[in-house]
């Protein structure tokens, strides 16, 4: 999930440098959403993924 967010962020940066504002904005929005989803899943797996012995 994090790799997809980084990929879209790189696409957004390249598109912004080349002057494609609409594509850059869309890719940035997707990257933000994916990063938030990644953080939520990471925190959930950190707290609920740890099981004690037994």
N, CA, C, O and CB atoms as a CASP TS submission, in Angstrom:
PFRMAT TS
TARGET T0000
AUTHOR 0000-0000-0000
METHOD Language model
MODEL 1
PARENT N/A
ATOM      1  N   UNK     1       0.827  -1.190   0.000  1.00  0.00           N
ATOM      2  CA  UNK     1       0.000   0.000   0.000  1.00  0.00           C
ATOM      3  C   UNK     1       0.872   1.255   0.000  1.00  0.00           C
ATOM      4  O   UNK     1       0.596   2.221  -0.712  1.00  0.00           O
ATOM      5  CB  UNK     1      -0.941  -0.003   1.209  1.00  0.00           C
ATOM      6  N   UNK     2       1.908   1.221   0.797  1.00  0.00           N
ATOM      7  CA  UNK     2       2.800   2.376   0.854  1.00  0.00           C
ATOM      8  C   UNK     2       3.530   2.572  -0.473  1.00  0.00           C
ATOM      9  O   UNK     2       3.778   3.705  -0.885  1.00  0.00           O
ATOM     10  CB  UNK     2       3.812   2.212   1.995  1.00  0.00           C
ATOM     11  N   UNK     3       3.871   1.485  -1.135  1.00  0.00           N
ATOM     12  CA  UNK     3       4.569   1.606  -2.416  1.00  0.00           C
ATOM     13  C   UNK     3       3.671   2.253  -3.472  1.00  0.00           C
ATOM     14  O   UNK     3       4.150   3.014  -4.312  1.00  0.00           O
ATOM     15  CB  UNK     3       5.044   0.225  -2.900  1.00  0.00           C
ATOM     16  N   UNK     4       2.370   1.951  -3.431  1.00  0.00           N
ATOM     17  CA  UNK     4       1.437   2.593  -4.362  1.00  0.00           C
ATOM     18  C   UNK     4       1.336   4.080  -4.082  1.00  0.00           C
ATOM     19  O   UNK     4       1.289   4.884  -5.013  1.00  0.00           O
ATOM     20  CB  UNK     4       0.051   1.945  -4.271  1.00  0.00           C
ATOM     21  N   UNK     5       1.301   4.457  -2.811  1.00  0.00           N
ATOM     22  CA  UNK     5       1.225   5.870  -2.458  1.00  0.00           C
ATOM     23  C   UNK     5       2.470   6.616  -2.939  1.00  0.00           C
ATOM     24  O   UNK     5       2.371   7.726  -3.463  1.00  0.00           O
ATOM     25  CB  UNK     5       1.058   6.035  -0.938  1.00  0.00           C
ATOM     26  N   UNK     6       3.631   6.009  -2.761  1.00  0.00           N
ATOM     27  CA  UNK     6       4.875   6.636  -3.217  1.00  0.00           C
ATOM     28  C   UNK     6       4.899   6.728  -4.743  1.00  0.00           C
ATOM     29  O   UNK     6       5.368   7.722  -5.297  1.00  0.00           O
ATOM     30  CB  UNK     6       6.103   5.843  -2.709  1.00  0.00           C
ATOM     31  N   UNK     7       4.397   5.697  -5.425  1.00  0.00           N
ATOM     32  CA  UNK     7       4.340   5.711  -6.882  1.00  0.00           C
ATOM     33  C   UNK     7       3.474   6.860  -7.385  1.00  0.00           C
ATOM     34  O   UNK     7       3.875   7.590  -8.291  1.00  0.00           O
ATOM     35  CB  UNK     7       3.805   4.379  -7.407  1.00  0.00           C
ATOM     36  N   UNK     8       2.284   7.025  -6.798  1.00  0.00           N
ATOM     37  CA  UNK     8       1.412   8.114  -7.226  1.00  0.00           C
ATOM     38  C   UNK     8       2.005   9.473  -6.886  1.00  0.00           C
ATOM     39  O   UNK     8       1.799  10.440  -7.619  1.00  0.00           O
ATOM     40  CB  UNK     8       0.040   7.973  -6.585  1.00  0.00           C
ATOM     41  N   UNK     9       2.735   9.557  -5.788  1.00  0.00           N
ATOM     42  CA  UNK     9       3.390  10.817  -5.445  1.00  0.00           C
ATOM     43  C   UNK     9       4.467  11.171  -6.469  1.00  0.00           C
ATOM     44  O   UNK     9       4.597  12.332  -6.858  1.00  0.00           O
ATOM     45  CB  UNK     9       4.003  10.734  -4.040  1.00  0.00           C
ATOM     46  N   UNK    10       5.226  10.190  -6.899  1.00  0.00           N
ATOM     47  CA  UNK    10       6.249  10.430  -7.927  1.00  0.00           C
ATOM     48  C   UNK    10       5.594  10.826  -9.245  1.00  0.00           C
ATOM     49  O   UNK    10       6.081  11.722  -9.934  1.00  0.00           O
ATOM     50  CB  UNK    10       7.131   9.175  -8.125  1.00  0.00           C
ATOM     51  N   UNK    11       4.494  10.165  -9.600  1.00  0.00           N
ATOM     52  CA  UNK    11       3.764  10.535 -10.816  1.00  0.00           C
ATOM     53  C   UNK    11       3.277  11.977 -10.720  1.00  0.00           C
ATOM     54  O   UNK    11       3.348  12.727 -11.694  1.00  0.00           O
ATOM     55  CB  UNK    11       2.570   9.578 -11.049  1.00  0.00           C
ATOM     56  N   UNK    12       2.780  12.365  -9.544  1.00  0.00           N
ATOM     57  CA  UNK    12       2.294  13.732  -9.356  1.00  0.00           C
ATOM     58  C   UNK    12       3.418  14.745  -9.496  1.00  0.00           C
ATOM     59  O   UNK    12       3.227  15.800 -10.102  1.00  0.00           O
ATOM     60  CB  UNK    12       1.633  13.878  -7.991  1.00  0.00           C
ATOM     61  N   UNK    13       4.576  14.444  -8.949  1.00  0.00           N
ATOM     62  CA  UNK    13       5.713  15.366  -9.048  1.00  0.00           C
ATOM     63  C   UNK    13       6.166  15.515 -10.494  1.00  0.00           C
ATOM     64  O   UNK    13       6.429  16.628 -10.950  1.00  0.00           O
ATOM     65  CB  UNK    13       6.883  14.876  -8.178  1.00  0.00           C
ATOM     66  N   UNK    14       6.256  14.411 -11.214  1.00  0.00           N
ATOM     67  CA  UNK    14       6.674  14.463 -12.615  1.00  0.00           C
ATOM     68  C   UNK    14       5.651  15.228 -13.438  1.00  0.00           C
ATOM     69  O   UNK    14       6.019  16.050 -14.277  1.00  0.00           O
ATOM     70  CB  UNK    14       6.864  13.043 -13.182  1.00  0.00           C
ATOM     71  N   UNK    15       4.365  14.964 -13.205  1.00  0.00           N
ATOM     72  CA  UNK    15       3.323  15.661 -13.957  1.00  0.00           C
ATOM     73  C   UNK    15       3.332  17.154 -13.649  1.00  0.00           C
ATOM     74  O   UNK    15       3.107  17.968 -14.545  1.00  0.00           O
ATOM     75  CB  UNK    15       1.946  15.068 -13.639  1.00  0.00           C
ATOM     76  N   UNK    16       3.588  17.523 -12.407  1.00  0.00           N
ATOM     77  CA  UNK    16       3.639  18.943 -12.053  1.00  0.00           C
ATOM     78  C   UNK    16       4.821  19.633 -12.712  1.00  0.00           C
ATOM     79  O   UNK    16       4.701  20.772 -13.164  1.00  0.00           O
ATOM     80  CB  UNK    16       3.716  19.113 -10.536  1.00  0.00           C
ATOM     81  N   UNK    17       5.954  18.961 -12.772  1.00  0.00           N
ATOM     82  CA  UNK    17       7.134  19.552 -13.410  1.00  0.00           C
ATOM     83  C   UNK    17       6.892  19.755 -14.908  1.00  0.00           C
ATOM     84  O   UNK    17       7.342  20.742 -15.490  1.00  0.00           O
ATOM     85  CB  UNK    17       8.376  18.658 -13.186  1.00  0.00           C
ATOM     86  N   UNK    18       6.179  18.814 -15.520  1.00  0.00           N
ATOM     87  CA  UNK    18       5.923  18.908 -16.953  1.00  0.00           C
ATOM     88  C   UNK    18       4.733  19.810 -17.277  1.00  0.00           C
ATOM     89  O   UNK    18       4.474  20.076 -18.451  1.00  0.00           O
ATOM     90  CB  UNK    18       5.686  17.528 -17.522  1.00  0.00           C
ATOM     91  N   UNK    19       4.006  20.286 -16.269  1.00  0.00           N
ATOM     92  CA  UNK    19       2.933  21.236 -16.510  1.00  0.00           C
ATOM     93  C   UNK    19       1.550  20.639 -16.628  1.00  0.00           C
ATOM     94  O   UNK    19       0.624  21.329 -17.055  1.00  0.00           O
ATOM     95  CB  UNK    19       3.221  21.979 -17.721  1.00  0.00           C
ATOM     96  N   UNK    20       1.379  19.388 -16.267  1.00  0.00           N
ATOM     97  CA  UNK    20       0.063  18.757 -16.314  1.00  0.00           C
ATOM     98  C   UNK    20      -0.604  18.909 -14.952  1.00  0.00           C
ATOM     99  O   UNK    20      -0.516  18.019 -14.106  1.00  0.00           O
ATOM    100  CB  UNK    20       0.173  17.253 -16.716  1.00  0.00           C
ATOM    101  N   UNK    21      -1.269  20.038 -14.747  1.00  0.00           N
ATOM    102  CA  UNK    21      -1.831  20.360 -13.439  1.00  0.00           C
ATOM    103  C   UNK    21      -2.948  19.431 -13.009  1.00  0.00           C
ATOM    104  O   UNK    21      -3.010  19.036 -11.844  1.00  0.00           O
ATOM    105  CB  UNK    21      -2.335  21.755 -13.442  1.00  0.00           C
ATOM    106  N   UNK    22      -3.835  19.074 -13.932  1.00  0.00           N
ATOM    107  CA  UNK    22      -4.960  18.212 -13.583  1.00  0.00           C
ATOM    108  C   UNK    22      -4.516  16.821 -13.167  1.00  0.00           C
ATOM    109  O   UNK    22      -5.005  16.271 -12.180  1.00  0.00           O
ATOM    110  CB  UNK    22      -5.914  18.110 -14.744  1.00  0.00           C
ATOM    111  N   UNK    23      -3.596  16.264 -13.918  1.00  0.00           N
ATOM    112  CA  UNK    23      -3.089  14.928 -13.606  1.00  0.00           C
ATOM    113  C   UNK    23      -2.315  14.963 -12.294  1.00  0.00           C
ATOM    114  O   UNK    23      -2.409  14.036 -11.490  1.00  0.00           O
ATOM    115  CB  UNK    23      -2.192  14.399 -14.750  1.00  0.00           C
ATOM    116  N   UNK    24      -1.554  16.027 -12.078  1.00  0.00           N
ATOM    117  CA  UNK    24      -0.772  16.144 -10.845  1.00  0.00           C
ATOM    118  C   UNK    24      -1.697  16.235  -9.635  1.00  0.00           C
ATOM    119  O   UNK    24      -1.437  15.614  -8.604  1.00  0.00           O
ATOM    120  CB  UNK    24       0.154  17.379 -10.903  1.00  0.00           C
ATOM    121  N   UNK    25      -2.772  17.003  -9.757  1.00  0.00           N
ATOM    122  CA  UNK    25      -3.723  17.117  -8.651  1.00  0.00           C
ATOM    123  C   UNK    25      -4.417  15.810  -8.347  1.00  0.00           C
ATOM    124  O   UNK    25      -4.591  15.448  -7.183  1.00  0.00           O
ATOM    125  CB  UNK    25      -4.751  18.166  -8.958  1.00  0.00           C
ATOM    126  N   UNK    26      -4.814  15.101  -9.391  1.00  0.00           N
ATOM    127  CA  UNK    26      -5.477  13.812  -9.204  1.00  0.00           C
ATOM    128  C   UNK    26      -4.529  12.799  -8.569  1.00  0.00           C
ATOM    129  O   UNK    26      -4.910  12.093  -7.636  1.00  0.00           O
ATOM    130  CB  UNK    26      -5.998  13.279 -10.545  1.00  0.00           C
ATOM    131  N   UNK    27      -3.311  12.724  -9.064  1.00  0.00           N
ATOM    132  CA  UNK    27      -2.340  11.777  -8.516  1.00  0.00           C
ATOM    133  C   UNK    27      -1.999  12.123  -7.070  1.00  0.00           C
ATOM    134  O   UNK    27      -1.787  11.228  -6.252  1.00  0.00           O
ATOM    135  CB  UNK    27      -1.063  11.761  -9.371  1.00  0.00           C
ATOM    136  N   UNK    28      -1.945  13.408  -6.752  1.00  0.00           N
ATOM    137  CA  UNK    28      -1.684  13.804  -5.370  1.00  0.00           C
ATOM    138  C   UNK    28      -2.825  13.379  -4.457  1.00  0.00           C
ATOM    139  O   UNK    28      -2.590  12.894  -3.350  1.00  0.00           O
ATOM    140  CB  UNK    28      -1.473  15.316  -5.277  1.00  0.00           C
ATOM    141  N   UNK    29      -4.050  13.558  -4.914  1.00  0.00           N
ATOM    142  CA  UNK    29      -5.207  13.136  -4.125  1.00  0.00           C
ATOM    143  C   UNK    29      -5.216  11.635  -3.884  1.00  0.00           C
ATOM    144  O   UNK    29      -5.498  11.181  -2.775  1.00  0.00           O
ATOM    145  CB  UNK    29      -6.489  13.549  -4.816  1.00  0.00           C
ATOM    146  N   UNK    30      -4.911  10.873  -4.913  1.00  0.00           N
ATOM    147  CA  UNK    30      -4.860   9.418  -4.764  1.00  0.00           C
ATOM    148  C   UNK    30      -3.746   9.023  -3.799  1.00  0.00           C
ATOM    149  O   UNK    30      -3.932   8.139  -2.963  1.00  0.00           O
ATOM    150  CB  UNK    30      -4.649   8.738  -6.133  1.00  0.00           C
ATOM    151  N   UNK    31      -2.600   9.670  -3.912  1.00  0.00           N
ATOM    152  CA  UNK    31      -1.476   9.362  -3.022  1.00  0.00           C
ATOM    153  C   UNK    31      -1.842   9.658  -1.568  1.00  0.00           C
ATOM    154  O   UNK    31      -1.492   8.887  -0.674  1.00  0.00           O
ATOM    155  CB  UNK    31      -0.226  10.168  -3.431  1.00  0.00           C
ATOM    156  N   UNK    32      -2.544  10.770  -1.323  1.00  0.00           N
ATOM    157  CA  UNK    32      -2.962  11.097   0.042  1.00  0.00           C
ATOM    158  C   UNK    32      -3.919  10.061   0.599  1.00  0.00           C
ATOM    159  O   UNK    32      -3.784   9.635   1.747  1.00  0.00           O
ATOM    160  CB  UNK    32      -3.612  12.470   0.082  1.00  0.00           C
ATOM    161  N   UNK    33      -4.883   9.655  -0.209  1.00  0.00           N
ATOM    162  CA  UNK    33      -5.863   8.658   0.241  1.00  0.00           C
ATOM    163  C   UNK    33      -5.172   7.335   0.544  1.00  0.00           C
ATOM    164  O   UNK    33      -5.440   6.722   1.578  1.00  0.00           O
ATOM    165  CB  UNK    33      -6.964   8.452  -0.823  1.00  0.00           C
ATOM    166  N   UNK    34      -4.294   6.891  -0.338  1.00  0.00           N
ATOM    167  CA  UNK    34      -3.590   5.629  -0.120  1.00  0.00           C
ATOM    168  C   UNK    34      -2.699   5.687   1.112  1.00  0.00           C
ATOM    169  O   UNK    34      -2.572   4.698   1.834  1.00  0.00           O
ATOM    170  CB  UNK    34      -2.758   5.273  -1.340  1.00  0.00           C
ATOM    171  N   UNK    35      -2.082   6.840   1.356  1.00  0.00           N
ATOM    172  CA  UNK    35      -1.231   6.966   2.532  1.00  0.00           C
ATOM    173  C   UNK    35      -2.055   6.899   3.813  1.00  0.00           C
ATOM    174  O   UNK    35      -1.632   6.276   4.787  1.00  0.00           O
ATOM    175  CB  UNK    35      -0.441   8.273   2.480  1.00  0.00           C
ATOM    176  N   UNK    36      -3.216   7.528   3.824  1.00  0.00           N
ATOM    177  CA  UNK    36      -4.084   7.469   5.003  1.00  0.00           C
ATOM    178  C   UNK    36      -4.569   6.045   5.230  1.00  0.00           C
ATOM    179  O   UNK    36      -4.602   5.576   6.368  1.00  0.00           O
ATOM    180  CB  UNK    36      -5.287   8.423   4.847  1.00  0.00           C
ATOM    181  N   UNK    37      -4.944   5.353   4.162  1.00  0.00           N
ATOM    182  CA  UNK    37      -5.370   3.952   4.295  1.00  0.00           C
ATOM    183  C   UNK    37      -4.227   3.109   4.832  1.00  0.00           C
ATOM    184  O   UNK    37      -4.440   2.244   5.681  1.00  0.00           O
ATOM    185  CB  UNK    37      -5.857   3.390   2.937  1.00  0.00           C
ATOM    186  N   UNK    38      -3.002   3.357   4.338  1.00  0.00           N
ATOM    187  CA  UNK    38      -1.840   2.632   4.834  1.00  0.00           C
ATOM    188  C   UNK    38      -1.642   2.873   6.329  1.00  0.00           C
ATOM    189  O   UNK    38      -1.397   1.933   7.085  1.00  0.00           O
ATOM    190  CB  UNK    38      -0.586   3.044   4.060  1.00  0.00           C
ATOM    191  N   UNK    39      -1.749   4.134   6.755  1.00  0.00           N
ATOM    192  CA  UNK    39      -1.555   4.439   8.179  1.00  0.00           C
ATOM    193  C   UNK    39      -2.603   3.767   9.044  1.00  0.00           C
ATOM    194  O   UNK    39      -2.275   3.230  10.102  1.00  0.00           O
ATOM    195  CB  UNK    39      -1.590   5.942   8.408  1.00  0.00           C
ATOM    196  N   UNK    40      -3.855   3.787   8.617  1.00  0.00           N
ATOM    197  CA  UNK    40      -4.922   3.149   9.391  1.00  0.00           C
ATOM    198  C   UNK    40      -4.674   1.643   9.496  1.00  0.00           C
ATOM    199  O   UNK    40      -4.814   1.063  10.573  1.00  0.00           O
ATOM    200  CB  UNK    40      -6.303   3.422   8.745  1.00  0.00           C
ATOM    201  N   UNK    41      -4.307   1.013   8.381  1.00  0.00           N
ATOM    202  CA  UNK    41      -4.054  -0.430   8.418  1.00  0.00           C
ATOM    203  C   UNK    41      -2.824  -0.760   9.244  1.00  0.00           C
ATOM    204  O   UNK    41      -2.803  -1.778   9.935  1.00  0.00           O
ATOM    205  CB  UNK    41      -3.889  -0.976   7.006  1.00  0.00           C
ATOM    206  N   UNK    42      -1.792   0.084   9.187  1.00  0.00           N
ATOM    207  CA  UNK    42      -0.590  -0.149   9.974  1.00  0.00           C
ATOM    208  C   UNK    42      -0.888  -0.066  11.466  1.00  0.00           C
ATOM    209  O   UNK    42      -0.461  -0.925  12.238  1.00  0.00           O
ATOM    210  CB  UNK    42       0.494   0.855   9.597  1.00  0.00           C
ATOM    211  N   UNK    43      -1.617   0.965  11.869  1.00  0.00           N
ATOM    212  CA  UNK    43      -1.947   1.126  13.283  1.00  0.00           C
ATOM    213  C   UNK    43      -2.851  -0.008  13.757  1.00  0.00           C
ATOM    214  O   UNK    43      -2.666  -0.525  14.859  1.00  0.00           O
ATOM    215  CB  UNK    43      -2.625   2.485  13.528  1.00  0.00           C
ATOM    216  N   UNK    44      -3.820  -0.398  12.941  1.00  0.00           N
ATOM    217  CA  UNK    44      -4.706  -1.501  13.315  1.00  0.00           C
ATOM    218  C   UNK    44      -3.926  -2.803  13.451  1.00  0.00           C
ATOM    219  O   UNK    44      -4.150  -3.555  14.400  1.00  0.00           O
ATOM    220  CB  UNK    44      -5.827  -1.662  12.280  1.00  0.00           C
ATOM    221  N   UNK    45      -3.019  -3.083  12.526  1.00  0.00           N
ATOM    222  CA  UNK    45      -2.247  -4.324  12.621  1.00  0.00           C
ATOM    223  C   UNK    45      -1.255  -4.273  13.780  1.00  0.00           C
ATOM    224  O   UNK    45      -0.917  -5.309  14.353  1.00  0.00           O
ATOM    225  CB  UNK    45      -1.502  -4.590  11.307  1.00  0.00           C
ATOM    226  N   UNK    46      -0.790  -3.083  14.126  1.00  0.00           N
ATOM    227  CA  UNK    46       0.129  -2.962  15.250  1.00  0.00           C
ATOM    228  C   UNK    46      -0.574  -3.305  16.560  1.00  0.00           C
ATOM    229  O   UNK    46      -0.013  -4.005  17.403  1.00  0.00           O
ATOM    230  CB  UNK    46       0.713  -1.546  15.314  1.00  0.00           C
ATOM    231  N   UNK    47      -1.801  -2.814  16.732  1.00  0.00           N
ATOM    232  CA  UNK    47      -2.508  -3.047  17.985  1.00  0.00           C
ATOM    233  C   UNK    47      -3.204  -4.411  18.026  1.00  0.00           C
ATOM    234  O   UNK    47      -3.177  -5.081  19.058  1.00  0.00           O
ATOM    235  CB  UNK    47      -3.524  -1.952  18.208  1.00  0.00           C
ATOM    236  N   UNK    48      -3.819  -4.826  16.932  1.00  0.00           N
ATOM    237  CA  UNK    48      -4.588  -6.068  16.936  1.00  0.00           C
ATOM    238  C   UNK    48      -3.793  -7.268  16.445  1.00  0.00           C
ATOM    239  O   UNK    48      -4.231  -8.405  16.620  1.00  0.00           O
ATOM    240  CB  UNK    48      -5.812  -5.906  16.090  1.00  0.00           C
ATOM    241  N   UNK    49      -2.654  -7.044  15.845  1.00  0.00           N
ATOM    242  CA  UNK    49      -1.863  -8.142  15.312  1.00  0.00           C
ATOM    243  C   UNK    49      -1.016  -8.831  16.357  1.00  0.00           C
ATOM    244  O   UNK    49      -0.560  -9.954  16.142  1.00  0.00           O
ATOM    245  CB  UNK    49      -0.988  -7.647  14.220  1.00  0.00           C
ATOM    246  N   UNK    50      -0.796  -8.173  17.499  1.00  0.00           N
ATOM    247  CA  UNK    50       0.010  -8.768  18.546  1.00  0.00           C
ATOM    248  C   UNK    50      -0.851  -9.623  19.457  1.00  0.00           C
ATOM    249  O   UNK    50      -1.762  -9.124  20.118  1.00  0.00           O
ATOM    250  CB  UNK    50       0.728  -7.691  19.349  1.00  0.00           C
ATOM    251  N   UNK    51      -0.564 -10.874  19.485  1.00  0.00           N
ATOM    252  CA  UNK    51      -1.277 -11.802  20.359  1.00  0.00           C
ATOM    253  C   UNK    51      -0.300 -12.408  21.337  1.00  0.00           C
ATOM    254  O   UNK    51       0.812 -12.794  20.976  1.00  0.00           O
ATOM    255  CB  UNK    51      -1.989 -12.905  19.546  1.00  0.00           C
ATOM    256  N   UNK    52      -0.719 -12.482  22.548  1.00  0.00           N
ATOM    257  CA  UNK    52       0.128 -13.080  23.579  1.00  0.00           C
ATOM    258  C   UNK    52       0.162 -14.586  23.467  1.00  0.00           C
ATOM    259  O   UNK    52      -0.553 -15.178  22.658  1.00  0.00           O
ATOM    260  CB  UNK    52      -0.353 -12.680  24.959  1.00  0.00           C
ATOM    261  N   UNK    53       0.999 -15.204  24.285  1.00  0.00           N
ATOM    262  CA  UNK    53       1.062 -16.677  24.237  1.00  0.00           C
ATOM    263  C   UNK    53      -0.258 -17.288  24.722  1.00  0.00           C
ATOM    264  O   UNK    53      -0.878 -16.816  25.675  1.00  0.00           O
ATOM    265  CB  UNK    53       2.244 -17.202  25.102  1.00  0.00           C
ATOM    266  N   UNK    54      -0.647 -18.328  24.045  1.00  0.00           N
ATOM    267  CA  UNK    54      -1.856 -19.026  24.461  1.00  0.00           C
ATOM    268  C   UNK    54      -2.958 -18.674  23.626  1.00  0.00           C
ATOM    269  O   UNK    54      -4.067 -19.168  23.827  1.00  0.00           O
ATOM    270  CB  UNK    54      -2.200 -18.757  25.845  1.00  0.00           C
TER
END
